[in-house]
């Protein structure tokens, strides 16, 4: 900064009564560079209207956009050891946890809740990437397992929203142990005959993608989400080849059979409700049921038959069937 920006400009603004515009009033689309008004973007679930680019959102926002009227009961987080290895890198892990909790207002990277989506009761579990890149530690693993137990107890499906960089290195082997533990929880849900749907969000990588994020009955992904195990740069340096365009995106994975569908955040509640009703063998909504058959033009224009005419026709038919001199009997006798 120089003396013009630090002294002259504030002095002129104070004289003219001008106010500084908040920096977050307009959001720039990462794909097209389009500037979108903050309020309009928030009303559109943080999806850029023209480009369809899905911005990263918090775990609370994911659940609020999912459940009916944004209402859900947040599940309590089980107690877990906070710094089991007394780890220290550039700073103490305990200090890092304290700082990130003060910044995000979260206890850890996992938030789970129970509620209804278009009338279907379910448990949803979401990663928050803002909390140490949504990494999986002991506390996060306990929260995920608790969510599966609540789903089994309430006999309702579970929907997972992973967004993670993988296992949390500050907890070492204890973090990696959460991968088989959460896998067992997935199997318990399936043994109970309950659906498990995964909605892959940007990004889903590392050990999370190698475990419960790829064990769903149905895999859905948001458009443009980065999904994979190792990073693209590491893969390119390992195989010494140029990676194809769009590698590790949700569209690329769908084209190669790794996921089932790519669904916009705006259409996700309707899609999940429809899939879960099929998996749970529940009746569809009345508006989704087949329409009643409409009478054809011939049937609509046909005149009703008079009761007296009906009785005359029945009597004539009975008389012809009892007539021993009918033509049918004569033909039979002649052939005999």
Backbone bond lengths (Angstrom), bond angles and torsions (degrees), N, CA, C in turn:
res aa  C-N    CA-C-N  psi(-1)  N-CA   C-N-CA  omega(-1)  CA-C   N-CA-C  phi
1 X - - - 1.462 - - 1.533 110.32 -
2 X 1.350 117.48 144.91 1.452 121.46 177.06 1.524 109.89 -114.49
3 X 1.321 116.70 -176.03 1.465 119.73 -174.71 1.530 112.36 -69.84
4 X 1.370 117.49 -20.91 1.465 119.28 178.94 1.535 110.62 -70.96
5 X 1.332 115.54 -47.61 1.461 118.78 -178.13 1.516 112.51 -75.96
6 X 1.341 117.05 -30.68 1.458 119.30 -175.90 1.520 113.62 -88.84
7 X 1.326 117.36 -21.44 1.471 118.75 -176.10 1.529 112.27 -126.00
8 X 1.345 116.73 -52.83 1.468 119.49 -172.87 1.526 111.53 -67.32
9 X 1.344 117.40 -49.30 1.460 119.90 -176.61 1.519 112.48 -62.18
10 X 1.350 120.46 -47.28 1.466 118.66 176.11 1.523 113.21 -59.53
11 X 1.361 116.33 -35.13 1.468 119.39 179.63 1.522 110.64 -65.42
12 X 1.346 117.47 -43.23 1.469 121.39 179.11 1.514 110.69 -65.82
13 X 1.331 116.77 -42.60 1.470 120.19 -179.85 1.523 111.26 -62.32
14 X 1.339 116.81 -38.20 1.459 119.31 179.27 1.524 111.39 -69.43
15 X 1.329 116.17 -33.86 1.462 119.71 178.27 1.521 112.04 -70.70
16 X 1.338 116.43 -38.16 1.470 121.00 -178.31 1.520 112.56 -88.90
17 X 1.313 117.09 -5.78 1.458 120.26 179.53 1.515 113.30 73.20
18 X 1.343 117.18 24.18 1.461 120.26 179.88 1.515 110.12 -81.71
19 X 1.323 114.67 150.26 1.454 120.86 179.23 1.525 108.99 -116.55
20 X 1.319 114.77 144.30 1.463 119.46 177.59 1.526 109.83 -71.07
21 X 1.322 115.42 138.16 1.468 120.96 178.27 1.517 108.28 -80.65
22 X 1.313 119.35 131.35 1.470 120.60 178.35 1.527 110.78 -57.30
23 X 1.332 115.52 141.23 1.454 120.22 -176.27 1.524 112.23 -67.33
24 X 1.341 118.67 -28.41 1.458 121.15 -176.79 1.527 112.51 -95.40
25 X 1.330 117.66 18.25 1.460 119.70 -179.83 1.519 110.94 -70.45
26 X 1.332 117.14 -35.08 1.451 122.70 178.32 1.525 109.14 -120.58
27 X 1.327 115.86 139.96 1.464 122.20 -179.21 1.525 108.72 -112.59
28 X 1.312 116.42 133.08 1.459 121.53 -179.53 1.519 110.33 -93.61
29 X 1.347 116.25 128.57 1.457 120.99 178.21 1.522 109.41 -68.44
30 X 1.335 119.32 126.24 1.468 121.01 -179.62 1.518 113.72 -64.29
31 X 1.325 118.17 -23.25 1.462 121.18 -175.91 1.527 112.23 -89.90
32 X 1.327 116.95 -48.18 1.462 120.65 -173.23 1.521 113.39 -107.45
33 X 1.320 118.48 -13.09 1.452 121.16 -176.26 1.514 113.82 78.62
34 X 1.333 116.89 6.83 1.463 121.06 179.82 1.528 110.30 -67.49
35 X 1.328 115.89 140.00 1.453 121.13 177.51 1.529 108.75 -94.67
36 X 1.328 116.01 124.39 1.463 122.38 -176.52 1.518 108.43 -119.49
37 X 1.315 115.62 135.38 1.458 120.58 179.59 1.525 109.96 -65.09
38 X 1.321 115.91 136.13 1.464 122.11 -173.90 1.525 112.09 -55.23
39 X 1.328 117.60 -45.12 1.467 121.12 -177.67 1.519 111.24 -65.57
40 X 1.325 117.26 -41.86 1.468 120.62 179.11 1.522 111.00 -63.38
41 X 1.318 116.49 -38.99 1.456 120.27 -179.99 1.525 111.42 -67.86
42 X 1.315 116.34 -39.35 1.464 119.98 178.94 1.520 111.40 -66.46
43 X 1.326 117.36 -38.74 1.462 120.90 177.52 1.523 112.00 -67.13
44 X 1.327 117.10 -24.10 1.473 121.70 179.39 1.525 111.61 -97.15
45 X 1.337 117.10 26.63 1.465 123.57 177.95 1.532 112.46 57.83
46 X 1.332 116.82 33.02 1.461 123.06 178.02 1.529 111.51 60.43
47 X 1.324 115.58 37.42 1.461 122.40 172.10 1.525 107.47 -112.62
48 X 1.333 118.08 122.58 1.462 121.54 179.86 1.528 108.37 -61.03
49 X 1.333 119.64 122.43 1.473 120.93 -173.74 1.516 114.43 -58.05
50 X 1.329 118.31 -45.28 1.467 120.60 -173.54 1.519 113.00 -81.94
51 X 1.318 117.54 -45.71 1.466 120.51 -176.50 1.526 112.95 -86.83
52 X 1.350 118.24 -22.16 1.457 120.96 -176.89 1.517 113.73 77.50
53 X 1.336 117.63 9.42 1.466 120.73 179.55 1.527 110.25 -66.81
54 X 1.343 115.68 132.57 1.456 121.46 -179.44 1.527 109.96 -95.25
55 X 1.324 116.02 114.21 1.459 120.47 177.19 1.529 109.60 -75.39
56 X 1.321 115.97 155.19 1.463 120.04 175.36 1.521 109.50 -70.13
57 X 1.328 115.64 137.69 1.460 120.81 178.59 1.525 108.64 -129.62
58 X 1.319 115.69 164.98 1.464 120.96 -178.38 1.523 110.64 -75.30
59 X 1.321 115.24 166.62 1.461 120.05 178.33 1.526 110.95 -65.50
60 X 1.335 116.71 -37.91 1.462 119.80 177.91 1.530 110.39 -61.66
61 X 1.332 116.78 -41.02 1.461 120.29 179.89 1.527 110.80 -65.59
62 X 1.316 118.05 -38.08 1.463 120.94 178.20 1.526 111.07 -59.34
63 X 1.324 115.87 -46.12 1.462 119.24 -179.62 1.524 111.22 -71.15
64 X 1.315 117.35 -36.46 1.469 119.97 -179.95 1.525 111.15 -65.95
65 X 1.326 117.17 -39.92 1.465 120.40 177.86 1.526 111.69 -71.44
66 X 1.322 117.29 -24.53 1.463 121.02 -176.64 1.520 112.93 -80.62
67 X 1.335 117.13 -51.57 1.462 120.90 -171.46 1.533 111.17 -76.57
68 X 1.316 114.92 154.80 1.460 121.55 -179.61 1.521 110.18 -59.41
69 X 1.322 116.06 127.15 1.474 123.67 179.77 1.522 112.32 58.70
70 X 1.323 117.87 16.24 1.463 121.34 179.38 1.515 113.91 69.78
71 X 1.332 117.40 17.77 1.468 121.58 -175.97 1.529 109.37 -103.82
72 X 1.320 116.51 127.73 1.462 121.56 175.71 1.524 108.79 -155.84
73 X 1.317 115.25 160.22 1.464 121.69 177.08 1.526 108.71 -98.70
74 X 1.314 116.52 114.23 1.461 119.90 -179.20 1.522 109.96 -73.31
75 X 1.319 115.50 132.66 1.458 120.84 -178.19 1.526 110.29 -79.38
76 X 1.320 117.70 142.29 1.473 119.94 178.44 1.518 111.13 -67.56
77 X 1.325 115.72 147.98 1.461 120.80 179.86 1.525 109.72 -92.05
78 X 1.325 117.21 128.18 1.478 119.45 179.40 1.526 110.83 -65.51
79 X 1.307 115.49 151.93 1.460 120.54 176.19 1.531 109.99 -70.14
80 X 1.320 116.05 140.89 1.464 121.09 179.90 1.522 109.10 -148.42
81 X 1.332 115.63 157.56 1.464 121.05 177.58 1.521 108.43 -65.89
82 X 1.321 117.48 130.51 1.450 121.45 -173.32 1.539 113.14 -83.99
83 X 1.308 117.77 -41.72 1.466 121.51 -178.21 1.521 108.47 -135.98
84 X 1.349 116.60 73.27 1.475 118.91 -171.57 1.530 113.80 -65.40
85 X 1.342 118.17 -27.57 1.471 120.86 -175.85 1.527 113.04 -103.21
86 X 1.344 117.51 1.44 1.469 121.09 -175.83 1.535 109.57 51.00
87 X 1.333 114.51 50.25 1.463 121.19 -170.76 1.525 110.77 -78.53
88 X 1.344 113.85 147.71 1.452 119.89 176.33 1.521 108.72 -146.68
89 X 1.345 116.63 127.24 1.465 120.78 171.68 1.520 107.45 -115.77
90 X 1.328 118.38 -109.24 1.458 119.55 174.67 1.522 111.48 -72.38
91 X 1.336 116.22 -20.52 1.459 122.43 175.06 1.521 108.36 -152.25
92 X 1.303 117.47 166.29 1.454 120.60 179.61 1.529 110.40 -65.36
93 X 1.343 114.76 140.93 1.461 119.97 178.51 1.524 110.62 -62.64
94 X 1.316 117.77 -36.26 1.465 120.80 178.11 1.527 110.59 -62.80
95 X 1.336 116.73 -40.18 1.474 119.90 177.15 1.523 111.27 -68.24
96 X 1.318 116.64 -36.62 1.466 120.49 178.31 1.533 110.67 -63.93
97 X 1.334 115.58 -42.06 1.470 119.37 177.82 1.524 110.90 -63.34
98 X 1.321 116.56 -43.13 1.452 119.83 -179.41 1.525 110.85 -62.06
99 X 1.327 117.52 -42.41 1.462 120.91 -178.22 1.534 111.49 -67.59
100 X 1.330 117.01 -43.61 1.470 119.37 -177.22 1.524 110.98 -71.14
101 X 1.314 117.89 -30.37 1.463 120.45 176.26 1.521 110.87 -69.45
102 X 1.311 116.14 -38.29 1.463 119.09 177.33 1.527 110.95 -67.95
103 X 1.317 116.99 -33.48 1.467 121.30 -177.81 1.523 112.14 -75.93
104 X 1.340 117.60 -41.74 1.468 121.48 -174.11 1.526 113.48 -98.49
105 X 1.323 117.20 -21.02 1.458 119.53 -174.82 1.509 113.48 75.79
106 X 1.322 118.23 14.72 1.464 123.41 -178.83 1.516 110.20 -108.88
107 X 1.338 115.51 151.51 1.458 120.47 174.88 1.519 111.37 -80.89
108 X 1.342 115.83 -36.27 1.465 121.04 177.71 1.518 108.21 -158.81
109 X 1.328 116.36 -168.98 1.465 120.69 -169.65 1.520 114.23 -84.87
110 X 1.338 118.33 -3.68 1.464 121.38 -175.40 1.523 110.60 -115.59
111 X 1.344 115.03 133.72 1.464 122.08 172.24 1.518 107.31 -127.49
112 X 1.325 116.81 133.10 1.467 121.88 -179.87 1.518 109.25 -130.00
113 X 1.314 115.77 147.58 1.460 120.91 179.47 1.516 111.03 -151.70
114 X 1.318 115.98 162.37 1.459 122.44 178.47 1.521 108.54 -125.95
115 X 1.313 116.10 138.62 1.459 121.64 -178.23 1.521 109.75 -174.99
116 X 1.326 116.44 -161.23 1.460 121.23 -178.89 1.524 110.07 -119.94
117 X 1.321 115.15 144.78 1.463 123.64 175.11 1.515 107.72 -124.59
118 X 1.324 116.34 107.21 1.463 121.90 -176.54 1.529 110.79 55.21
119 X 1.326 115.54 37.72 1.454 121.35 178.47 1.510 114.87 88.57
120 X 1.332 118.99 -7.08 1.468 122.54 179.51 1.529 108.69 -94.28
121 X 1.299 116.89 121.43 1.466 121.77 -179.78 1.525 109.25 -80.41
122 X 1.332 116.77 130.11 1.461 120.79 -177.77 1.526 110.33 -153.75
123 X 1.325 114.78 165.69 1.458 123.40 173.59 1.523 107.12 -107.60
124 X 1.314 116.81 132.56 1.463 122.35 177.96 1.521 109.32 -120.15
125 X 1.325 115.63 140.00 1.460 122.25 -178.57 1.525 108.15 -131.04
126 X 1.329 118.03 129.15 1.467 121.38 -172.91 1.524 111.40 -133.89
127 X 1.335 115.19 141.43 1.461 122.11 171.22 1.522 109.19 -85.02
128 X 1.320 116.05 146.60 1.461 121.57 172.23 1.521 107.64 -112.80
129 X 1.347 115.66 111.37 1.456 120.20 -174.72 1.525 112.50 -67.31
130 X 1.323 116.82 -20.35 1.462 119.82 -179.18 1.523 112.16 -70.16
131 X 1.328 117.73 -17.62 1.464 121.06 -179.33 1.533 108.51 -96.44
132 X 1.322 116.56 94.66 1.469 123.70 179.56 1.532 110.18 48.14
133 X 1.322 115.94 50.69 1.471 123.16 176.90 1.520 112.33 58.08
134 X 1.327 117.07 32.05 1.456 120.55 177.71 1.508 113.79 61.16
135 X 1.320 117.30 24.48 1.457 121.33 -173.30 1.518 111.94 -67.79
136 X 1.328 114.09 156.63 1.465 121.88 -176.15 1.516 109.74 -99.22
137 X 1.333 115.61 115.40 1.453 121.84 175.54 1.519 110.50 -120.88
138 X 1.313 115.46 -168.05 1.471 120.37 -178.34 1.527 110.51 -63.42
139 X 1.330 117.47 -46.46 1.463 120.67 -178.62 1.522 111.00 -64.75
140 X 1.344 117.13 -40.51 1.462 120.07 178.15 1.518 110.94 -65.56
141 X 1.333 117.09 -40.82 1.462 119.82 177.74 1.513 112.34 -62.05
142 X 1.343 117.23 -41.25 1.463 120.49 177.79 1.529 110.95 -63.29
143 X 1.333 117.24 -38.98 1.463 120.42 179.89 1.525 111.44 -66.15
144 X 1.336 116.92 -38.33 1.467 120.46 178.80 1.522 110.59 -66.71
145 X 1.320 116.79 -45.00 1.469 120.27 179.73 1.522 110.67 -63.16
146 X 1.332 117.26 -39.15 1.457 120.92 177.09 1.531 111.05 -61.70
147 X 1.331 117.20 -38.88 1.460 120.71 178.84 1.526 111.05 -63.53
148 X 1.331 117.05 -40.82 1.464 120.25 177.43 1.526 110.75 -65.17
149 X 1.320 117.23 -40.61 1.469 120.16 179.15 1.528 110.98 -63.54
150 X 1.333 117.65 -39.94 1.469 120.64 178.23 1.527 110.30 -65.51
151 X 1.334 117.22 -39.30 1.464 120.61 178.43 1.524 110.89 -63.15
152 X 1.321 117.11 -42.32 1.474 120.42 178.80 1.516 110.30 -66.76
153 X 1.321 117.03 -41.10 1.468 120.96 -179.69 1.524 111.70 -63.79
154 X 1.332 117.06 -38.06 1.462 121.29 -179.22 1.525 112.72 -92.70
155 X 1.339 117.19 2.17 1.471 122.70 178.07 1.529 111.35 53.15
156 X 1.320 115.60 49.51 1.452 120.72 179.29 1.528 109.46 -133.14
157 X 1.313 118.76 156.55 1.464 121.84 -178.75 1.521 112.25 -69.73
158 X 1.328 115.06 169.05 1.469 120.99 178.08 1.523 108.87 -127.51
159 X 1.326 115.34 136.69 1.460 122.71 177.29 1.524 107.52 -117.56
160 X 1.346 116.08 126.23 1.454 122.07 -177.31 1.525 110.14 -107.95
161 X 1.350 116.75 135.09 1.460 123.27 176.86 1.527 108.62 -117.14
162 X 1.326 119.15 82.71 1.471 119.43 178.89 1.524 111.77 -76.16
163 X 1.308 115.79 141.96 1.474 124.10 172.35 1.518 105.57 -155.84
164 X 1.320 116.83 92.78 1.458 118.88 -167.47 1.516 111.26 -151.62
165 X 1.326 114.21 153.66 1.452 121.01 172.48 1.510 112.44 -90.24
166 X 1.341 117.75 -4.07 1.460 120.86 177.92 1.512 111.81 121.68
167 X 1.316 115.31 -157.21 1.462 121.21 -179.30 1.531 109.99 -70.94
168 X 1.331 115.77 151.95 1.464 121.65 -177.28 1.525 109.71 -86.58
169 X 1.327 115.89 114.23 1.458 120.60 -171.75 1.520 111.72 -66.10
170 X 1.342 118.06 -26.20 1.463 119.75 -177.92 1.528 112.67 -68.34
171 X 1.342 116.52 -12.72 1.465 119.52 178.80 1.522 112.00 -111.28
172 X 1.330 117.16 5.64 1.459 122.91 170.11 1.515 114.73 52.03
173 X 1.335 116.20 -132.90 1.461 122.83 -175.61 1.526 111.77 -63.22
174 X 1.338 117.43 -28.12 1.456 120.31 179.11 1.528 110.89 -66.36
175 X 1.323 116.49 -30.81 1.462 120.05 174.99 1.524 110.71 -70.27
176 X 1.339 116.84 -42.59 1.461 120.33 179.03 1.523 111.98 -65.50
177 X 1.311 117.52 -27.76 1.469 120.66 178.08 1.523 112.35 -64.88
178 X 1.338 117.00 -20.38 1.461 119.34 179.64 1.531 111.65 -71.79
179 X 1.323 117.84 -20.42 1.462 120.31 179.34 1.525 111.90 -65.14
180 X 1.344 120.43 -52.71 1.474 118.20 176.08 1.524 112.98 -68.44
181 X 1.317 118.55 -31.06 1.462 120.12 -179.62 1.529 110.96 -65.15
182 X 1.332 116.19 -44.26 1.465 118.95 178.57 1.532 111.11 -69.97
183 X 1.326 116.86 -30.95 1.473 120.15 176.61 1.527 110.51 -64.36
184 X 1.316 117.05 -39.90 1.467 120.79 176.40 1.531 110.19 -63.03
185 X 1.340 116.75 -39.11 1.465 120.21 178.55 1.530 110.71 -63.12
186 X 1.327 117.19 -37.95 1.468 120.33 176.64 1.523 110.35 -62.26
187 X 1.321 117.15 -43.68 1.461 120.82 -179.99 1.524 111.26 -65.14
188 X 1.316 117.74 -35.97 1.467 120.56 177.22 1.532 110.91 -62.55
189 X 1.321 116.10 -40.14 1.464 119.80 178.42 1.527 110.84 -65.30
190 X 1.313 116.71 -41.79 1.463 120.02 -179.65 1.523 111.90 -69.16
191 X 1.338 116.70 -35.95 1.463 119.75 176.40 1.518 111.42 -64.93
192 X 1.322 116.76 -27.73 1.466 120.80 176.36 1.527 111.97 -79.00
193 X 1.338 117.27 -1.07 1.450 120.85 178.53 1.510 114.23 75.64
194 X 1.337 117.18 27.15 1.461 121.75 -177.35 1.523 110.38 -110.82
195 X 1.324 117.85 140.64 1.468 120.63 -177.76 1.528 112.50 -71.00
196 X 1.322 114.03 150.98 1.459 122.35 176.54 1.528 107.55 -133.02
197 X 1.329 116.54 112.60 1.460 122.07 -178.27 1.527 108.67 -115.12
198 X 1.317 116.23 136.06 1.465 122.56 179.76 1.524 108.80 -111.83
199 X 1.333 116.20 128.96 1.460 122.57 175.31 1.528 106.63 -110.55
200 X 1.312 116.58 102.07 1.456 122.11 -175.95 1.522 110.08 -77.60
201 X 1.328 116.44 125.40 1.462 121.53 -179.64 1.527 109.32 -117.59
202 X 1.303 115.88 173.22 1.460 121.55 -174.18 1.531 112.18 -89.59
203 X 1.352 118.85 124.55 1.465 127.36 -10.38 1.519 110.86 -99.96
204 X 1.319 116.96 158.70 1.462 121.93 173.29 1.519 107.45 -126.19
205 X 1.316 117.00 105.97 1.464 121.29 -172.38 1.519 110.29 -140.54
206 X 1.330 114.90 178.92 1.451 122.15 172.87 1.517 113.48 65.93
207 X 1.336 114.31 -150.34 1.452 120.68 -176.40 1.509 114.14 -63.05
208 X 1.325 118.28 -26.47 1.465 120.74 177.70 1.520 110.22 -64.66
209 X 1.340 116.83 -43.64 1.463 119.90 178.45 1.523 111.61 -70.00
210 X 1.336 117.33 -20.97 1.458 121.31 -179.89 1.521 112.18 -88.94
211 X 1.316 118.30 1.67 1.467 120.12 -178.89 1.521 110.06 -131.04
212 X 1.325 117.72 -115.49 1.461 121.13 -169.47 1.522 113.91 -66.63
213 X 1.337 118.57 -18.71 1.460 119.74 179.81 1.525 112.48 -71.61
214 X 1.320 118.20 -16.54 1.461 121.26 -179.58 1.525 112.25 -119.68
215 X 1.322 117.22 25.02 1.460 121.34 -179.18 1.525 112.65 -116.37
216 X 1.307 117.74 15.25 1.457 120.41 -176.91 1.519 113.18 -75.25
217 X 1.308 115.68 160.00 1.466 120.70 171.89 1.527 110.27 -68.50
218 X 1.322 115.87 -36.68 1.464 122.64 176.47 1.526 107.40 -135.92
219 X 1.333 116.01 136.70 1.458 121.25 179.14 1.522 109.24 -113.56
220 X 1.323 114.74 120.60 1.464 122.77 176.22 1.525 107.25 -113.93
221 X 1.314 116.86 150.01 1.464 120.71 177.94 1.517 109.69 -137.19
222 X 1.322 115.72 145.39 1.458 120.40 172.90 1.519 109.70 -73.75
223 X 1.319 118.54 150.02 1.467 120.67 -179.72 1.527 111.96 -58.73
224 X 1.330 115.29 135.85 1.458 121.06 175.35 1.509 115.81 74.66
225 X 1.327 118.74 7.81 1.461 120.58 -178.58 1.528 110.88 -70.67
226 X 1.317 116.36 142.07 1.466 121.75 175.81 1.517 108.64 -89.02
227 X 1.338 115.69 121.74 1.459 121.33 -174.70 1.524 108.41 -133.85
228 X 1.322 117.37 126.64 1.458 120.65 178.39 1.508 111.09 174.48
229 X 1.330 116.03 -177.55 1.463 120.27 178.48 1.531 109.81 -98.70
230 X 1.316 117.29 -71.13 1.460 120.80 176.00 1.518 110.25 -88.22
231 X 1.329 116.06 159.25 1.449 120.70 -179.66 1.527 112.04 -71.90
232 X 1.326 116.04 159.85 1.471 120.83 -178.20 1.523 111.38 -62.95
233 X 1.315 117.24 -38.83 1.467 119.49 -179.16 1.520 110.99 -65.22
234 X 1.323 117.16 -41.02 1.463 120.59 179.31 1.524 110.48 -64.50
235 X 1.335 116.84 -42.02 1.466 120.37 179.90 1.524 110.67 -64.79
236 X 1.338 116.76 -44.51 1.464 120.41 -179.58 1.520 111.44 -62.42
237 X 1.334 117.40 -39.45 1.460 120.43 179.24 1.527 111.80 -71.65
238 X 1.334 116.43 -27.65 1.464 119.73 -179.00 1.524 111.91 -77.13
239 X 1.329 117.50 -45.61 1.466 121.20 -176.44 1.530 112.68 -91.59
240 X 1.343 116.51 -8.29 1.469 122.26 178.55 1.530 111.73 55.59
241 X 1.331 114.91 42.60 1.457 120.78 177.56 1.518 109.53 -138.51
242 X 1.330 114.19 155.19 1.455 119.10 177.00 1.525 109.40 -80.24
243 X 1.307 116.39 129.74 1.466 120.59 -177.59 1.524 110.27 -77.65
244 X 1.333 117.41 149.05 1.469 120.12 -179.77 1.515 111.82 -66.32
245 X 1.307 116.00 158.77 1.458 121.43 -179.53 1.533 110.06 -65.53
246 X 1.318 116.15 137.33 1.457 120.62 -179.53 1.512 113.90 77.27
247 X 1.337 117.91 13.35 1.462 121.93 -179.00 1.524 110.78 -59.09
248 X 1.339 116.48 136.05 1.465 125.46 178.78 1.528 113.27 69.75
249 X 1.297 119.15 14.06 1.467 120.43 172.63 1.522 109.16 -89.92
250 X 1.314 116.03 161.87 1.459 120.22 -178.35 1.529 111.35 -61.69
251 X 1.336 117.49 -37.23 1.464 120.29 179.05 1.533 110.75 -65.92
252 X 1.329 117.34 -39.16 1.464 121.50 178.64 1.525 110.56 -65.18
253 X 1.336 116.69 -42.96 1.462 120.44 -179.82 1.521 111.81 -66.62
254 X 1.333 117.33 -36.85 1.457 119.69 177.47 1.525 110.94 -66.54
255 X 1.326 116.41 -39.97 1.464 120.61 179.47 1.523 110.91 -63.34
256 X 1.332 117.56 -30.16 1.461 121.29 -178.27 1.530 112.55 -102.29
257 X 1.328 117.61 14.62 1.457 121.09 170.54 1.504 116.40 80.70
258 X 1.328 118.39 15.72 1.461 120.03 -178.86 1.522 112.83 -85.66
259 X 1.318 117.58 -27.12 1.467 121.56 177.11 1.518 108.54 -129.99
260 X 1.322 116.12 166.71 1.464 120.88 -173.18 1.522 113.55 -91.89
261 X 1.321 117.81 -36.89 1.461 119.43 -177.44 1.521 110.27 -160.01
262 X 1.330 114.77 155.78 1.463 122.72 174.07 1.521 106.81 -112.36
263 X 1.324 116.63 120.60 1.463 121.97 -172.85 1.518 109.10 -127.87
264 X 1.320 116.19 134.42 1.458 121.38 176.65 1.522 110.15 -66.91
265 X 1.308 114.93 150.39 1.467 120.64 177.49 1.531 111.54 -59.57
266 X 1.322 116.35 -29.35 1.460 120.70 -179.00 1.531 111.52 -69.73
267 X 1.334 117.06 -29.95 1.469 121.47 -176.63 1.519 112.78 -101.05
268 X 1.326 117.50 1.56 1.466 120.31 -172.38 1.529 113.74 -64.37
269 X 1.340 121.53 -46.19 1.468 119.19 -178.78 1.525 113.24 -58.28
270 X 1.338 117.61 -44.33 1.467 120.16 179.32 1.517 110.89 -64.35
271 X 1.330 117.26 -41.08 1.462 120.38 -179.06 1.522 111.40 -65.47
272 X 1.334 116.56 -45.42 1.461 119.82 179.45 1.524 111.83 -63.02
273 X 1.329 117.02 -43.16 1.466 120.02 -179.86 1.522 110.89 -62.11
274 X 1.324 117.05 -41.83 1.463 120.52 -179.96 1.531 111.30 -65.27
275 X 1.332 117.24 -43.24 1.461 120.43 -179.99 1.525 111.53 -67.21
276 X 1.322 116.63 -41.83 1.468 119.84 -178.04 1.519 111.80 -67.85
277 X 1.320 117.54 -35.29 1.466 119.68 176.82 1.522 111.25 -65.26
278 X 1.322 116.40 -34.02 1.465 119.54 176.28 1.524 110.27 -69.78
279 X 1.332 117.24 -46.11 1.458 121.51 -177.79 1.527 111.95 -68.05
280 X 1.343 116.56 -33.85 1.461 120.94 -179.45 1.527 112.27 -89.49
281 X 1.349 116.41 -0.54 1.475 122.51 -179.56 1.518 111.07 56.92
282 X 1.327 114.88 43.81 1.458 121.02 176.55 1.519 109.57 -98.53
283 X 1.345 117.70 151.64 1.471 119.64 179.50 1.520 111.41 -64.69
284 X 1.315 115.19 146.79 1.454 120.47 178.11 1.516 110.12 -74.28
285 X 1.318 116.34 166.16 1.456 121.24 177.35 1.520 109.81 -65.25
286 X 1.339 117.76 151.75 1.468 119.93 -179.84 1.521 112.88 -56.71
287 X 1.334 117.05 -37.13 1.466 118.02 -178.38 1.518 112.05 -72.01
288 X 1.373 116.40 -18.16 1.457 119.07 178.50 1.515 112.96 -91.47
289 X 1.348 118.07 -9.10 1.456 121.11 -178.17 1.520 110.33 -74.17
290 X 1.334 115.07 161.28 1.457 120.45 -178.45 1.518 109.99 -68.77
291 X 1.340 118.69 141.39 1.455 120.99 179.51 1.528 111.70 -69.53
292 X 1.327 116.22 153.73 1.451 120.73 178.49 1.523 109.67 -67.52
293 X 1.358 116.96 144.34 1.461 119.42 -179.15 1.524 111.56 -62.21
294 X 1.325 115.19 138.48 1.459 121.53 179.77 1.516 108.86 -98.59
295 X 1.328 116.66 136.35 1.455 120.90 -179.51 1.519 110.42 -63.72
296 X 1.353 115.84 142.03 1.459 120.38 179.03 1.515 110.30 -70.75
297 X 1.340 115.18 168.11 1.459 120.06 -178.91 1.521 111.13 -62.56
298 X 1.363 116.90 -36.98 1.470 120.07 -179.49 1.512 110.74 -65.15
299 X 1.370 115.30 -42.79 1.454 118.82 179.91 1.514 111.08 -69.19
300 X 1.315 116.79 -35.34 1.458 119.60 -178.31 1.513 111.47 -69.57
301 X 1.356 117.42 -33.69 1.450 120.20 -176.54 1.524 112.78 -89.68
302 X 1.338 118.17 -9.68 1.469 119.88 -178.83 1.515 110.42 -65.70
303 X 1.367 115.29 135.64 1.457 120.37 179.65 1.517 109.90 -81.47
304 X 1.320 118.63 142.09 1.473 120.72 178.69 1.529 110.68 -64.88
305 X 1.333 115.76 143.36 1.461 121.53 -179.44 1.511 109.94 -84.46
306 X 1.345 116.52 134.37 1.457 121.67 179.97 1.518 110.06 -68.96
307 X 1.345 117.68 144.90 1.458 121.49 -179.29 1.513 111.72 -61.50
308 X 1.339 117.97 -38.62 1.473 121.15 179.92 1.521 110.86 -64.80
309 X 1.350 116.88 -37.41 1.446 119.68 176.89 1.524 111.25 -66.37
310 X 1.312 115.99 -36.92 1.463 119.65 179.04 1.519 110.89 -64.17
311 X 1.342 118.18 -42.53 1.457 121.34 179.98 1.528 110.68 -64.62
312 X 1.352 118.85 -39.69 1.459 121.55 178.98 1.524 111.24 -64.40
313 X 1.339 117.00 -39.48 1.457 120.07 179.09 1.526 111.78 -66.44
314 X 1.319 117.69 -40.28 1.467 121.27 178.62 1.514 111.14 -65.11
315 X 1.351 116.80 -42.41 1.463 120.36 -179.67 1.517 110.86 -65.54
316 X 1.325 117.56 -41.09 1.465 120.16 179.78 1.515 111.08 -65.35
317 X 1.312 117.55 -38.21 1.458 120.81 179.57 1.517 111.11 -66.57
318 X 1.335 116.37 -39.70 1.460 119.79 178.90 1.522 110.97 -66.28
319 X 1.341 117.13 -40.00 1.474 120.57 -179.29 1.516 110.67 -64.96
320 X 1.326 117.94 -40.15 1.461 120.17 -178.86 1.517 111.64 -68.23
321 X 1.323 117.09 -33.72 1.465 119.50 -179.98 1.513 112.07 -73.00
322 X 1.381 118.09 -27.04 1.472 121.37 -179.44 1.526 112.61 -91.84
323 X 1.314 119.67 -3.01 1.467 123.22 -175.64 1.521 110.24 -77.10
324 X 1.369 118.25 113.13 1.477 119.78 -178.31 1.511 111.92 -73.17
325 X 1.339 118.49 -17.66 1.465 121.14 -177.79 1.511 111.88 -96.96
326 X 1.343 117.45 14.84 1.456 119.89 -178.14 1.504 111.79 -64.36
327 X 1.289 115.04 161.38 1.469 120.59 -176.27 1.518 111.41 -64.69
328 X 1.335 116.72 -33.66 1.455 119.04 -178.89 1.510 110.72 -63.03
329 X 1.372 116.19 -40.07 1.467 119.81 -179.36 1.517 109.56 -68.87
330 X 1.313 117.82 -38.26 1.461 119.99 179.87 1.507 110.69 -65.41
331 X 1.297 117.39 -40.69 1.454 119.93 178.23 1.503 112.06 -62.74
332 X 1.332 115.39 -38.03 1.466 120.20 179.87 1.510 110.00 -65.47
333 X 1.373 115.73 -42.96 1.466 118.88 -177.43 1.537 110.40 -66.46
334 X 1.329 116.54 -39.35 1.452 119.31 -179.40 1.527 110.44 -64.41
335 X 1.353 116.32 -41.15 1.456 118.44 178.66 1.514 111.09 -66.87
336 X 1.354 114.86 -33.35 1.468 117.47 178.83 1.491 110.97 -68.43
